[in-house]
Amino acid sequence: MELGLKDAAVLVTGGSSGIGRATAVAYGREGARVAITYHSRKDAAEAVAEEIEAAGGTAYIVPMELNEPETIAAAVASTVERWGGLDAVVGNAVNWGNLGFNDRPENIEDAKPEWWIPILRANLEGNFHLVQQVAPALRRSAHGRLVLLTTDVAVRPLPGSWPYGAAKAGLHGFVTALQHDLGRDGVLVNLVMPGITLENGEHRVIPKPALDRIAAGFSARKLPDTTDVADAILFLTSPRTTAIQGEIVRVTGGQLLAG
């Protein structure tokens, strides 16, 4: 299907790895003009920019930190100036906090504010600031589209995930209200919810034998790859989508099977 994204002006936050990278390169294959943000790994962002260009798109990289609203404003302003506007925005950047996966407290009594407050604020308030900055350009677009990334951790238990899950769940309420505001000007706003997501068939933490066992427990009998998530994002942000508004599109491998 021709998605109508050729020469579209796009911004993908957190585009230097994972889902962001796959999405940015997919836009490149559609011939879009793709800006990606990065936090600390400029070299990785530059490598993704090369992939975008090789795929047939035009690339631009810009620094941004979810915990620093001024960098969000600067990144958006720079991108809008570069592209002359914005047609699609993907809020993919994430802040995992400063503790390793196995170092997170499992008891709520042990959660220190200096750990959970930055995670909550970055992932919820950071996306609020992003949307506030991109809204004027999206309203001016002939087909403005916005997708924010959530997570199945917002709806399933994972020990030690309170601030991240709460922040992402907050985006659900945010989009519920936001669709009415931006929808008045023709902007479609949706959420994409990944679960355990592979990159080139692998996971950065979970070993392959364990992945196979986990995948067998889902009704799709497979776990999604970053490209599966990217495909959903591209469709939702394309002119081909005209009436999907305020929805949560799950790309998780389906339901967990009983037993």
N, C-alpha and C positions, 0 to 999 in steps of 0.2 A: 504494500500500500504506500502510495506517495503521501507523505505526512504534511507537505507544504511548509517545511521548515527551512528551505533554502534561503540564505541571507537573513534569516531571523536573528535578532539581537538577543543573546542569551547570557545569563549569569548563573553559574553553579558555584555555590559556596562549598568549601572543603573539597575542591576538585582535584587534589593532588594524589589521591589514593582511593582504593575501595570502590564503593558505589559512586562516589563523586567522579572518580576517574572514568569508570565505565560509561557513565552518563555523558560526560563531556566529550569523550571520543565518539559516542553514538551520535551526538549532535553534529560532530565534525563530519561524519559519514553522510549526514543529511545536507551538508553544505552550509551550515549555520555559522554565525560569528559567535564564538564562545569565549567568554571571560570566566576564569576560574580564580577562586581565592585560595590562599594558603596561609598557614600560621607561621611555621618555622622552617619548613623544608622547601626552600625556593628551588633547589636542584630538582626535586621530585616534580614540582609544578612545571618547571621548564621542560622536563621529559614528557609530561602529559601534553604540553603545548605542541611539542614536536609531533606527538601522535595525532593530535587534532588536525594539524596542518597536513600530515601525510594522508589522513583519511579524507581530505577534501574540504575542510573547514578553515576558518581564520581564528587564530587564538590570541588571547591576551591574558596575562597573569597579574594579580594584584594582591598585596598582603591584607589580611584581616584577622582580627581576634574577637571571638564572640563575647568575651568579657569586657571589651573596650568599645563602647558605642561610637566613639570618635573614629575608630578605624573602620567601622561598618559604614558610617557616613562617607568617609573618604573613598572607600572601595566602590561604593555605589556611584558616587559622583564621578569618579574616574572612568568607570565603565560606561555610564550614560554619555559622558563627553566623548569617549572613544567610539561608541557605536551610534551615537546620535539618538538614543532612546533604548527602550527595553521591551521585548515581546514576551519573554519567558524567564522566570526566576525559579531556581531550585534551591531551597534552603536545606542543605545537606550537612553543613559544618556541625561538628559535635565537640563537646568538652567532656572528657571522661573523668576529670579530676586528677589529683596528684598521688593516688594510691594504686598499686597494682591490683589485678583482679583478685588475687588470693589474700590481699592485705585489707580488703574492705571489711568493716565490722558486720557481723551477722545479727547482733542484738542492737535494737534501736537505742538502748541506754548508752551504748559505746560510741555512737555517732557524734563526732565533734563538729560544731558549727563551721569551723574553718575548713572542713572537708566538704560538707554537703551544701553549704550556702553558695559557693562559687559554681558548683555543678548545676544547681537549681536555677540560678540567675543566668548563667551563660546559655543554657539550652532553652529556657523559656523567654527571659527578657531579651536575650540576644536575638532571637527570631522576631520578637516584637519590634525591636529597633530596625532589623533588616526590612521587615514589611513596611514599616513607617517610611523608610527611605526610598524603597522601590515603588511604592504605591503611585506617586504622581506619574512616573514614566509608564507604568502598566496601564493606567487609566487612559493615557494618550495613544496607546497602541491600538491598532485595528483588531487585534486578537490577543489581548493581555492574558497571560496564564501564570499561575503561581502554584507550586507544589512544595509543601513542607514535608520533611521526613520524620516520621514517628517510629515506633518500635513495638514489637509484641510484648516487650517487658512492661508496657503500660497496661496490659490486660492479663498477664500471666505472672505468677510469682517467680522471683529470682532473688535469693538472699543478698542483702547488702545493696539493693538497687533502688532504694527509696527515692533519693533525690533525682536520679536520672529518669526513673519511671514516672515520678510525679511531674517533672518538667515536661516530658513528652505527652503525658495525659493532659496537661494544661493546654498543649497545642490543639487538642481535640476541641476543647471549649472555645479556644481562640478562633479557629476556623469556622466553627458553627456561627459565630457572630460576624466574622469578617466577610463571609460570603454575601451577606446582605449589603454591606458597605461597598465593597469593590464590585459586586454584581450589578449595582446600579449603573456602572460605567462599562459593563460588558466583560469584566474580568472574571475568569473562572478560577476558583480556589479549592484545592483538594489536598488530601494527605495520602502519602504512600507509606504503608507499614511493612517493613521487612522483618523477618525473623532471623534465625541462624542463616547467615549468608556466606556462600563460598566465593572464592576468587580463583578462577581457573581450576575449579574442582577441589580446591584445598581451603583449609581454615587456618588462620594464624595461630590458633591455640589448640584446637581439638584435633587429635590424630586421626588418620584415615580409617582405621578399623572402627573407632568410636563413631565417626561420622556416618559410616554405613549402617550401624545399628540405630543411630538416631533417625536417619532418613527413612528406614523401614517402618518407623513408628508414625509417620505422617501419611495422610490419605493420598497424597500425590506420589508417595514412595520415592521422593527425591527432595533434596534441599535446594532452594533457589541459588543461582549464581548472581553475581553482581550485574551481569548482562540482563538477567530476567527482570531485576528491579529497574534497570535503566530503560528497558523496553516499555514498562508501565509508565514511567515518568515521561518519556518522549510522547507517548500517545496522549496522556493527559494535558500536556503543554502544547499540543499541536492544534492547528486550525481544524483538523478533523474532528476534534472534540468540541461539541457545541452545547451540550446539555448535561454534562456531568459536573455537578456543583456541590461543594460542601461534603464530599464523600471521603471515606477511608477505604482505600484500595489495598487489600492485603496481598502481599507476595511472600508467603510464609511456608509453602509446601502443603497447605490445607490444614485439616484438623488432626490433632493427635488422636491416634486410635486407642481404644480402651484396651487395658491389659498390657 
